[in-house]
Amino acid sequence: MQPGATGATSVPRGPLSWGQFNVLHTTDTHGWLESHLKQSTYSADWGDYVSFVKHMRQMATNMSVDLLLIDTGDLHDGTGLSDATSPDGLLSNPVFENVNYDLLTIGNHELYVTEVAYETFNNFSKIYGDRYLTSNVQIINPSTGQFEYIGQRYKYFTTAHGLRIMSFGVLYDFTGNSNVSKIIKATDLVQEQWFKNAVNFDQPIDMFVVLGHNPARPTNDASTFGTIFTAIRTVRPDTPIQIFGGHTHVRDFVVYDDKSTGLESGRYCETLGWFSMSGFNQSTAKNPSNYPNPTQPAVPVASGIVNGSYPTSKTPSSLRYSRRYLDWNRLTFAYHSTGSQSATFNTQKGNVVTDDITAVRQQLNLSSLYGCAPQTWCASCAPFLSENNIYSLLATALSATVVNQTRVDNARIIIINSGSVRYDLIEGPFTYDDSFIVSPFDDAFQFIPDVPYSEASQVLSILNAGPLEKKRDLTTRDFTFTPLTGMDTDMCVNPPVTHHNNARRARSALGGSPGVIRRQNTDLTPGYTTSDDFGDDGDDTAHSSIPYYDQPNDLQANASFPTDGSNPSTVDLIFLDFIASDVISALSQVGGNYTMADVSYYLPKTFTTNSYLPLYAKSASAWQKNVPNCPVAVANSTIN
C-alpha cells in the first residue's frame, strides 16, 4: 500500500471456487496503479497485486490447476500517475508491466492520441510479445508506411495442464482513433481469411478465449462480441467459448449458451475479476479437493441474450462455472492467497513495485497541494446541482475561473459536457493528482462573442435534449445499463458506472495509518451489489446498496450577469472545443447564424478542463483555510 492509504475492514464472504481452468481478470485500470489513496475499499496498489499474483500462481501450481492472467485494456486517462507525462503512460506502463500477463488486448484509450498509440506499438506490445492480441487493430509502421497489427492477430497455445486454446483480442468498433491507426469492424474481421483459418485451425481446440475491450454483454449497443461469437459458434457448435470484456466499467457476467459465458470486471482497480471453470475431459487438472469448485451450469436467462439471434450449442454440457468480483484491497488479496493478514503476504517484488510507485509519484509531484476540499462531492450519488453533487461545485468554479480579463465585464454563459468529469472529488487534500482524477482531459474553452441572450439561453436545453456528446470517458448514457452510486444517510461518495443488472459500488474514505490493516468490520458498508446472469452472489464482499441520480448531458455556469437580476442583452457564449459543433448546431435551431469561423479560443489553449478546478482550489477561501493540514473524512464511519 502507498503511504497514507488505509486498509479495508470488510472481509470477503468465503473462499473462491477453484476449477480446472481459472482466470484473474483486470480491465480499465486507467492509471489507478497507485491505489485509491482516500478510499480504503480499493486501497491496494499494484505492488500488492504483484504479491497477490505470485501467491495465487503458487496455489494453482500446488493444486495442479491452470491459472491465467488476462487484461482487456485502457491503461490511461484516470490519474496523474498515467496522465502527468507525455505521452500518457510513459512512467505508469513500466509499473503495469511488472505483472506477467498471459493474454492482453488493447483499449480505445491507447488509440486516441498518436504518441500514445506509437508508445503502445513500439514498447508496450513488445513487452508481452505474442500474448498481446489486437485482432482488429492496426497502425502505420513509420519505417514502412504500411498498416500492420499492433500486436498479434491470434494466439494458439496449450496450458500447463493440457487445454488447447485459440484466443483472439477484439476491440469494439471504435471510431475515435487518431489517423495513424485503423480498427477493422467486427463484421469485416470475421470474413477475413486468416480469422476463418484460425477458427478452423488444423490443430485441436478445446476452448476459444476471446478477450476484448468490448462490452461482455452482446445486447449492449457497443458490443461486437455477438458477431465474434456467432462466427465461431456457427463453425464450432460444441466448443466452449469464453469471453472476457471491458470498456463499460461494470461488473457483469453473461451467459451466451451452455458452453459460453462472458465476464466483465469493473474499472479503476476497484474490481478484480475471478473466473473458474471445470468439466474438461482434455485437461489433466482435477478439481481441487481443499477448495470449493465450480458448480453452476451456464443457462441463458430471459433478461440476458435469449432472443433467437445467436446460434447455440445443441449438445448437453458438463461444464460448470463460477465467477466472483473481488474488491481491490490487501485484506481481500491476503484472505484469498495467504489466508491471513500477516506480513507473509508481501513479496520482495511487490515491495519493490510499491516503492517504485511512490518514487514516480514523488518524481511527478503528484502530492503537490492546491487546497483542502471541505467536503465530498460526487458525480451521480446526489441530485443534479444539489449540495453534494459535483456539478454544483463545478458551476461555481467555472464562474470564478473561466475569465478573460479583457472581457471580464461581459456577461458570460459557460457550458461544459458532463462527460468531461471522470470521478468524484473526495474531502481532504486536493492535489495535482486529484486534478487528473476528477478530469484528466485537455479540452479548452472556445467562445462566440456578443451572442443575443435570447439565443444563448436556449442552447443548454437543446444540448440536454439531444444525444450525449461522445467522450473519451464514455458515461452510462452511451450504453444500455444504469449506474448506481454510493452514499450513507448523510453524505454521498464516489458513484460508479454500472450496468442494467443493478451492479453497484461505493467508496471508502480517508483515515488511519499507512499500511495498517484494521480490525475487521462486520457491518455492511456501501458498495457493489451486483446482479448478473448467475444471480446476486457474485460480489466477493457483501455491501449495502446505494442510490443513483441521473445527470444531464451538459452543465451551464453564468457570470457577470446584471446585479439587479435582469438578463443581459448579449453574452459571451463559452464552451469546450470538444462540443463546439454541437453548440453551433443548437444556435442554428433558435435562429443563430453562426459557423465555426465565428468561434475562437476564449482563453489560451493550455487552460483546459484539467485547469479550472485547481485554480479555484488555490483561490477559494474555504479551500485554503486549513492548508497544509487538510481535515479528512473518517474511513468507514459516516463516509464509505
Buried (B, 14 or more C-beta within 10 A) or exposed (E): BBEBBBBBBBBBEEEBBBBBBBBBBBBBBBBBBBBBBBBBBBBBBBBBBBBBBBBBBEBBEEBEBBBBBBBBBBBBBBBBBBBBBEBBBBBBBBBBEBBEBBBBBBBBBBBBBBBBBBBBBEBBBEBBEBBBBBBBBBBBBEEEEEBEBBBBBBBEBEBBBBBBBBBBBBBBBBEEBBEBBBBBBBEEBBEBEEBEEBBEEEEEBBBBBBBBBBBBBBBBEBBBBBBBBBBBBEEBBEBBBBBBBBBBBBBBBBBBBBBBBBBBBBBBBBBBBBBBBBBBEBBBBBBBEEBBBBEBBBEBBEEBBBEEEBBBBEEEBEBBBBBBBBBBBBBBBBBBBBEEBEEEBBBEBBBEBBEBBBEBBEEBEBBEBBBBBBBBBBBBBBBBBEEBBBBBBBBEBBBBBBBBEEBEEBBBBBBBBBBBBBBBBBBBBBBBBBBBBBBBBBBBBBBBBBBBBEBBBBBBBBBBEBEBBEBBBBBBBBBBBBBBBBBBEEBBBBBBBBBBBBBBBBBBBBBBEEBEBBEEBEEBBBBBBBBBBBEEBBBBBBBBBBBBBEBBBBBBBBBBBEEEEEEBEBBBBBBBBBBBEBBBBBBBEBEBEBEEEBBEBBBEEEBBBBBBBBBBBBBBEEBEEBBEEBEBBBBBEEBB
